[in-house]
Amino acid sequence: MNILTFDIEEWYLEKAYFGAKESKYADYDRLLDEILVRLSDKGIKGTFFCVGKMASEFPHVVRKIADVGHEVGCHSNIHQWLNKMSYADALEDTRAAVDSLQQCIGKKVVSFRAPAFSIGSGNKWAFEALANNGITCDASVFPASRDFGGFPGFSKMEPTIVRYNGIELHEFPIVTTKILGKDFAYSGGGYFRFFPYGFIEREMQKTKYSMTYFHLGDLLPVISGVMPKDEYERYFNEPGTVKARYLRYVKTNLGVRSNKKKLFRLIDGLDFNNISEADQQIDWSLAPVLSL
């Protein structure tokens, strides 16, 4: 079971942080259209996790996705990481996002992904905030350490029932592989850009379950410059040291020129479901249970 997901945030981030350039909006519109056509040609339905503000400020994008039959999930309201929120903040942020998305598409939103996979051992209460806003399926767990999130203590790399403080969610975690004793993801983000296609396909075919995650910004064949210090600090909410900004420059630009071609090759070569389809196909009575 391969699950195809996209995190849709670029239009809102461009407006909020990067100058609201019309040329960027046009680039994202064209790329999204290409992806939707490719998926339609293959008969694949993905899950598109949309920031709530996309529904209120760029509703044409969210409706375009929903109108061709893809699942619209929630990706927070303003793309703030949940490990930087309190429980009350996360509860309200999710409520606002789910409400905006549902009003935009006229359908219930039940799937969620936290920005930067920012649910971990230190904010397990986030699962409760999601469930209390009608979320039944989550794809926020990255079971290894990473820059802005990660949950290295999460012991499952398959669809899992998560129980916390009386609530229950169906969790769809990222899958990692070990290289020289370290855990690496390979099915999305910078890892997908870094690893060669043959390695990614082989790893996905080894397992009964894989979860992909793509950002449109990673699929545009454009090399970005080093972020100015004030822009970096405003977006990442951390000191914009020279080292941090150059490291982000390298990570952002690695493999972008060939990434769209690699994604389309993956779509053409493998079968995919979205999260709602997978949720219906899984016999949850046989799934592992993790009480946190």
C-alpha positions in Angstrom: 0.0 0.0 0.0 1.6 3.2 -1.2 0.0 6.5 -0.1 0.4 9.7 -2.1 0.3 13.0 -0.3 1.1 16.6 -0.9 1.5 19.5 1.5 -0.2 22.6 0.0 1.1 25.9 1.5 3.2 27.7 -1.0 0.7 30.4 -2.1 0.0 31.4 1.5 3.7 31.4 2.5 4.6 33.5 -0.5 2.0 36.1 0.6 2.8 36.0 4.3 6.6 35.9 4.1 8.1 36.3 0.7 6.6 39.3 -1.1 3.4 38.1 -2.7 5.0 37.8 -6.1 2.4 37.1 -8.9 5.0 35.2 -10.8 5.3 32.8 -8.0 1.6 32.3 -7.8 1.5 31.6 -11.5 4.4 29.0 -11.2 2.5 27.2 -8.4 -0.7 27.2 -10.4 0.9 25.7 -13.5 2.7 23.1 -11.5 -0.4 22.1 -9.6 -2.3 21.8 -12.9 0.5 19.5 -14.3 0.3 17.3 -11.2 -3.5 17.0 -11.3 -3.5 16.1 -15.0 -0.8 13.5 -14.4 -2.7 11.9 -11.6 -5.9 12.0 -13.6 -4.2 10.2 -16.5 -3.1 7.5 -14.1 -6.4 7.3 -12.2 -4.7 8.1 -8.9 -6.3 10.0 -6.1 -4.0 11.7 -3.5 -4.4 13.4 -0.2 -3.6 17.2 -0.4 -2.9 18.6 3.1 -3.9 22.3 2.7 -3.2 25.1 5.2 -6.4 26.6 6.4 -5.5 30.1 5.1 -5.3 28.6 1.6 -9.1 28.1 1.8 -9.8 31.7 2.8 -7.1 33.5 0.7 -6.6 31.2 -2.3 -9.8 29.2 -2.4 -9.5 28.5 -6.1 -6.5 26.2 -5.3 -8.3 24.2 -2.7 -11.5 23.8 -4.8 -9.5 22.8 -7.9 -8.0 19.9 -5.9 -11.3 18.8 -4.4 -13.3 19.2 -7.6 -11.3 16.5 -9.4 -11.8 14.0 -6.6 -8.7 14.3 -4.4 -8.9 14.2 -0.6 -8.4 17.6 1.1 -6.7 17.2 4.4 -5.7 19.8 7.0 -2.1 21.1 7.4 -2.8 23.6 10.3 -4.2 27.1 9.8 -1.1 29.3 9.3 1.7 26.7 9.0 2.9 27.1 12.5 4.6 24.1 14.1 2.6 22.3 16.8 5.6 21.9 19.0 5.7 25.6 19.3 2.1 25.9 20.4 0.2 25.2 23.7 -2.6 22.7 23.7 -5.1 25.6 23.7 -3.4 27.2 20.7 -3.3 23.9 18.8 -7.0 23.3 19.5 -8.0 26.7 18.2 -5.6 26.6 15.2 -7.0 23.2 14.1 -10.5 24.3 14.6 -10.1 27.4 12.5 -8.3 25.5 9.7 -10.8 22.6 9.5 -13.7 25.1 9.5 -12.2 27.1 6.7 -11.4 24.1 4.6 -14.8 22.5 5.1 -16.6 25.8 4.2 -14.4 26.0 1.0 -15.0 22.5 -0.3 -18.4 21.6 1.3 -17.0 18.3 2.6 -15.9 17.1 6.0 -12.1 17.2 6.6 -10.9 14.2 8.7 -7.2 13.9 7.8 -4.3 16.0 9.2 -0.6 16.5 8.9 1.4 18.8 11.2 3.8 21.3 9.5 7.3 19.8 9.7 5.9 16.6 11.3 5.9 18.6 14.5 4.1 16.1 16.8 6.5 14.2 19.0 7.0 12.9 22.5 7.0 16.4 24.0 3.6 17.4 22.6 1.6 14.1 22.5 -1.4 16.2 23.6 -1.6 17.3 20.0 -3.4 14.1 19.1 -6.1 15.0 21.6 -6.5 18.5 20.0 -6.9 16.9 16.6 -9.4 14.3 17.7 -11.5 17.0 19.4 -11.7 18.8 16.0 -13.1 15.8 14.2 -9.8 14.5 12.8 -9.8 10.7 12.6 -6.6 10.1 10.5 -3.2 11.6 11.1 0.0 11.6 9.1 2.2 13.7 11.3 4.6 11.1 12.8 8.1 11.1 11.5 9.7 8.2 13.5 13.2 9.6 13.5 15.0 12.8 14.5 14.8 15.8 12.1 15.4 19.5 12.1 12.0 20.8 13.2 10.1 17.8 14.5 10.3 14.1 14.6 9.2 11.4 17.0 12.2 8.9 17.3 10.5 7.0 20.1 7.5 6.1 17.9 8.0 2.4 17.5 5.7 1.6 14.5 6.2 2.2 10.8 2.8 1.0 9.6 -0.7 2.2 10.0 -1.3 2.2 13.8 -4.1 3.0 16.2 -2.8 5.8 18.6 -4.5 6.1 21.9 -4.0 9.1 24.2 -6.0 10.4 27.1 -9.2 8.7 26.0 -9.0 9.5 22.3 -8.1 7.3 19.3 -6.6 8.2 16.0 -5.6 6.2 12.9 -1.9 7.1 12.4 -0.1 6.8 9.1 3.6 7.4 9.9 6.5 8.0 7.5 8.6 4.9 6.8 12.4 5.1 7.2 15.3 2.9 6.3 18.7 2.4 8.0 21.9 3.6 6.3 25.1 3.1 8.2 23.1 2.7 11.4 21.0 5.9 11.0 17.4 6.3 10.1 16.5 8.1 6.8 13.2 8.7 5.1 13.3 8.4 1.3 9.8 9.0 0.1 9.4 12.8 0.2 11.0 16.1 1.0 14.7 16.6 0.8 15.3 12.9 1.1 13.4 12.2 -2.1 15.5 14.8 -3.8 18.7 13.4 -2.5 18.3 9.6 -3.1 18.5 8.2 -6.7 15.2 7.0 -8.1 16.2 3.4 -8.3 16.9 3.3 -4.5 13.6 5.0 -3.7 11.6 2.6 -5.8 13.4 -0.5 -4.4 12.8 0.7 -0.8 9.1 1.3 -1.5 8.7 -2.1 -3.1 10.3 -3.8 0.0 7.5 -2.8 2.3 3.8 -3.4 2.5 3.2 0.2 3.3 4.8 3.5 2.4 3.9 7.2 2.9 5.0 9.9 0.5 5.0 13.6 1.1 5.7 16.3 -1.5 5.8 20.1 -1.5 5.3 22.1 -4.7 8.3 24.2 -3.8 10.5 21.1 -4.0 9.3 20.4 -7.6 10.0 23.8 -9.2 13.3 23.6 -11.1 14.5 26.9 -9.7 17.6 27.5 -7.5 16.7 29.7 -4.6 19.2 32.2 -3.1 20.4 32.4 0.5 17.6 33.8 2.6 18.2 37.2 4.2 18.6 37.1 7.9 15.4 38.9 8.8 13.4 36.7 6.3 14.9 33.5 7.8 14.1 34.5 11.3 10.6 35.6 10.5 9.8 32.3 8.9 11.7 29.8 11.0 11.4 31.7 14.3 15.1 30.9 15.2 18.4 32.8 14.9 19.4 33.4 11.3 23.1 32.6 11.6 25.2 32.4 8.5 25.7 28.7 9.1 21.9 28.1 9.5 21.0 30.1 6.4 23.7 28.4 4.2 22.7 25.0 5.4 19.1 25.8 4.6 20.2 27.0 1.1 21.9 23.6 0.4 19.0 21.6 1.7 16.4 23.7 -0.2 18.2 23.4 -3.6 19.5 19.9 -3.5 18.1 18.0 -6.5 15.3 20.4 -7.4 16.1 20.5 -11.1 15.3 16.8 -11.6 12.7 16.3 -8.8 9.5 16.8 -10.8 10.7 14.3 -13.4 11.5 11.8 -10.6 8.0 12.3 -9.0 6.2 11.7 -12.3 8.3 8.6 -12.9 7.2 7.3 -9.5 3.5 8.1 -10.2 3.8 6.3 -13.5 5.6 3.2 -12.0 3.7 2.5 -8.8 0.1 2.2 -7.6 -1.1 4.7 -5.0 -4.0 5.4 -2.7 -5.0 8.4 -0.7 -5.4 8.3 3.1 -9.2 8.0 3.1 -9.0 5.1 0.6 -6.3 3.4 2.7 -8.3 4.0 5.9 -11.3 2.1 4.4 -9.1 -0.8 3.1 -7.3 -1.5 6.3 -8.7 -4.0 8.8 -8.1 -1.9 11.9 -9.0 -4.7 14.2 -5.7 -6.3 13.2 -3.6 -3.1 13.3 -1.1 -2.5 16.1 -2.2 -0.2 19.0 0.2 2.3 20.6 -0.9 3.9 23.9 1.0 7.1 24.6 
